[in-house]
C-alpha cells in the first residue's frame, strides 16, 4: 500500500511545462479563454443553493491562512462579520490521557440532552451558556491549541439549508480541521458547526456571516519527538534501488503520458502488493503489482532491512497490468508460491526455490497455464481452505463485465448506480492438487448476486461454527455475505454457501472498497468494518433538491449513502446471524476516500484501532471532486 500511495502522490511538473500552465488531467493541459463558461459553475443550471454553498465556502476559506499560521491582527476586526460561538474551556472533556497522548472532546448534543425537558427559550439559554461569543482569533486558538508552526487546514461546507422565508438567513453545516507536527508534538483538531448567513442580493456576491456556532469539537495531541507515531523510511529501505527513483517516485500521471496507450495503462486502474517470505530466509518480502507498461517488482528484504528488486531474475517482472497478488503456499511444499491477476487472467507461479547463480538470492518462479474466466476486469484476490481439504483455494473478484463480441447487451442488466448487478463475475477456483484449479463458483452457491462490481473479499469464521464464511465488498450498491452451511453435514440440501447480507443486516449500500474483521469492542464476537467513500461535497450536494440524479427524497437518501463514509457492523450478542450498524456512534465514518481500513492495535493497549488508507489520483490538477 505504501508503494502504491507513493506511486500516485509523488509526481512533479513535466520538464518544460510551467507550473502555472493551468489545470492538468493525465498530462493534458486545459487552457480556457476568459469568455469560455466554467461548466462546473452551478449557476449555469440555476442551482442557487449550490451556488450559495460555494460563495459561503469562499468566505470561510479566506480564513485559512490564520488557522494555518496563527491569528493575525485582522481576527479581532473580523468579529464584526458575525457572531462566533465556541465551547467555554470548562466544557471541554479530556477523554483520554496516556502521558504522551491526550484526546479532548466536546459535543453540543450532550447539552441538549441535559436540558431536554425545558422549553425552547430555556434550552437555547442553556446551550449558549456552554459556549461563548468570541472572535475569529479565539476560534483559531481553540483549533490550533498548543501547536506552533504551520498547520494543514481544511474548511468544508458539508450542508446547505435555504430559507423558506424571503430575506431570512440561510444556513450551512461546516467542517473544520487543523493539524500538523513539529519537533516536539503532533496536533489534530476537528470541529463541526452551523453558520447562518445573510445572502447577497442578485445572482453573485459574498454572503455575510451572521452567526457561527460549533456543534462538536475534538482534538488529539501527541507529545513525542517528531510529533508522529510513524516515520516514513521508504527512501531509506529502498536506497540504491533503481526502481524507487526511476519508477515509484515518478508518478502514474507522468507514465500515462509517456507509455503507449495500447499497453493498457489507465489512471483509474488499481494495483496492490503482496507480503510474504519469497526466498525462505525468514524475512518478509514485497511483491509490488504495477500498472501496464511497468514491470512488477519483487523486493527482497536483506538482513540490514533494505529492499532490492529481483523480479527479472525470478521471472515475475510482468509488464501486463497486475491488479492484485498473493504470496502463499499453494502446493504444500513449504515455500511461498505467487498468485497474481495479470492481464485479465489469474496466473499461479510455482516457487522452484533457489537456482544456481541466482542474482541477489532470488528464487525462481514458473508460471502455470493461466486460469481464464468470463470477465477480465479482475480486481481482488483472496485465499482460504474453503472445502477443508487441507489446501488453499483462490477467490477472484471482478469489477466491470466484458462486452459481448457482437457488442449486444441483451444478456447484461442495466447499470444502476445505487444497486448495480451488471458487473463482472467473481470466481472461486478450487485447488484440486498439483497446482491445478477448477471453477467451483456455481457448485458452491457463490454465483448468487455475483455481478455486483466486487472490489475485495475476506474469509473468516464469522459465526464461530468451525467453518469459513465470505464477505464481499461491492462498489455501486449492496455488499454480499455468504454464510457457510456445512454445519448441516450430510443433511445439507443445496449449495454450501447461502447469500444472506440483507437478512443479516450487512448490505451496506454504498461504495464498498474493502473489508476487515475484528473485535473492536472486545465482546468476543467478530465485527465487520467496511471501507467506503466519505465526501464533503457529496454530503452537501445530494440532499439538495437541485441534485438532478435523484427524482425523490428516497432516491436522494440512497445516493447520500455513497458519501457517508466507512461502516462498522457490530455482531449481535447471542445471535451470530444478525448485525447492527454502529458507524456514527463509533466516530469512524470520516475516513475520506477510503480504500482500506484494517483493524490493528497501534499503541499496544489491547484495543483494536483503525487505520485508513485513503486518497485518489494525484496530478497537477488541484480541482477537488
Secondary structure, 3 states (H helix, E strand, C coil): CHHHHHHHHCCCCCCCCCCCCCCEECCEECCCCCCCCCCCCHHHHCCHHHHHHHHHHHHHHCCHHHHHHCCCCHHHHHHHHCEEEEECHHHCEEEEECCCEEEEEEEHHHHHHHCCCCCHHHHHHHHHHCEEEECHHHHHHHHHCCCCCCCEEEEEEEEEECCCCCCCCEEEEEEEEEEEECCCCEEEEEEEEEEEEECCCCCCCCCEEEEEEEEEEEEEEECCCCCCCCCCCHHHHCCCCHHHHHHHCCCHHHHHHHCCHHHCCCCCCCCCEEEECCCCCCCCEEEECCCCCCCCEEEEECCCCCEEECHHHHCCCCCCCEEEEEEECCCCCCCCEEEEEECCEEEEEEEEEECCCCHHHCEEEEECCCECCCCCCEEEEEEECCCCCCCCEEEEEECECCCCCCCCCCCCCCCCCCCCCCECCCEEEEEEECCEEEECCCCCCCCCCCCCCEEEEEEECCCCCCCCEEEEEECCECCEEEEECHHHHHHCCCCCEEECHHHHCCCCCECCCEEEEECCCCCCCCEEEEECEECHHHHHHCCCCCCCCCCCHHHHHHHHHHHECCEEEEEECCEEEEEEECHHHHCCCCCCEEEECCEECCCCCCCCEECCEECCCCCCCCCCC
